[in-house]
Amino acid sequence: MKKSKNKFLPIIIEKGEDGYYVAECPILPGCYTQGRTLDETLKNIKEVIKLILEEKKNKNLIKRLNLEELTITTIKV
């Protein structure tokens, strides 16, 4: 069996007013989760991504993706 190459996927994480972190992978439909801590949220989003990528159509979405780093930040204005 051919081992797949690791890919870097964009993840958006936001801390809500309730203190929970919400994570989303915007290139995969329905790929979001939450957690009490940032570490828990990152662990959860990795699990969700793995489940979503079990579907062939979703694997094709990221096949040609060649993203190494993406930074999104916020500023106070």
Phi and psi in degrees as a GROMACS rama.xvg file:
@    title "Ramachandran Plot"
@    xaxis  label "Phi"
@    yaxis  label "Psi"
@TYPE xy
-76.8414  128.924  LYS-2
-80.7783  131.655  LYS-3
-78.5906  150.943  SER-4
-80.2146  139.059  LYS-5
-67.3415  143.57  ASN-6
-121.37  149.105  LYS-7
-93.495  125.248  PHE-8
-115.27  143.51  LEU-9
-73.603  136.603  PRO-10
-129.091  132.485  ILE-11
-108.15  127.356  ILE-12
-123.48  131.785  ILE-13
-130.558  137.286  GLU-14
-94.221  121.477  LYS-15
-81.7261  169.883  GLY-16
-62.1383  -26.4901  GLU-17
-81.0968  -1.12929  ASP-18
91.9835  -11.1888  GLY-19
-80.6993  149.547  TYR-20
-95.5214  139.096  TYR-21
-119.412  128.851  VAL-22
-119.32  144.559  ALA-23
-142.09  140.659  GLU-24
-105.156  101.944  CYS-25
-66.7097  -15.8189  PRO-26
-89.4493  -8.32484  ILE-27
-114.089  117.216  LEU-28
-58.3687  131.435  PRO-29
74.1114  16.5065  GLY-30
-97.5678  92.5052  CYS-31
-153.127  159.738  TYR-32
-163.875  -177.797  THR-33
-145.683  171.139  GLN-34
-165.032  162.165  GLY-35
-73.5081  -33.0428  ARG-36
-122.888  164.584  THR-37
-62.8484  -43.2183  LEU-38
-60.896  -43.4852  ASP-39
-63.6464  -40.4273  GLU-40
-64.9644  -42.7833  THR-41
-63.6423  -41.0425  LEU-42
-62.3003  -43.754  LYS-43
-64.8059  -42.0622  ASN-44
-68.1048  -33.9499  ILE-45
-62.7717  -40.7797  LYS-46
-64.826  -42.6554  GLU-47
-63.8316  -43.6325  VAL-48
-58.9883  -45.567  ILE-49
-59.5582  -41.0732  LYS-50
-65.7626  -43.9551  LEU-51
-66.0067  -36.909  ILE-52
-75.1568  -3.84308  LEU-53
-69.4165  -21.5209  GLU-54
-84.8578  130.624  GLU-55
-57.6018  -40.6825  LYS-56
-61.9615  -32.8099  LYS-57
-76.7617  -32.3566  ASN-58
-61.6344  -38.9327  LYS-59
-65.7653  -29.6137  ASN-60
-60.3916  -37.0693  LEU-61
-102.496  -1.38174  ILE-62
-54.2473  -45.0069  LYS-63
-95.0658  1.61816  ARG-64
-66.3049  129.137  LEU-65
-130.133  59.8984  ASN-66
-100.632  125.804  LEU-67
-103.791  -37.919  GLU-68
-154.112  138.686  GLU-69
-142.698  129.572  LEU-70
-120.013  127.156  THR-71
-123.743  132.272  ILE-72
-137.662  174.271  THR-73
-120.991  152.416  THR-74
-132.226  149.279  ILE-75
-89.9535  128.726  LYS-76
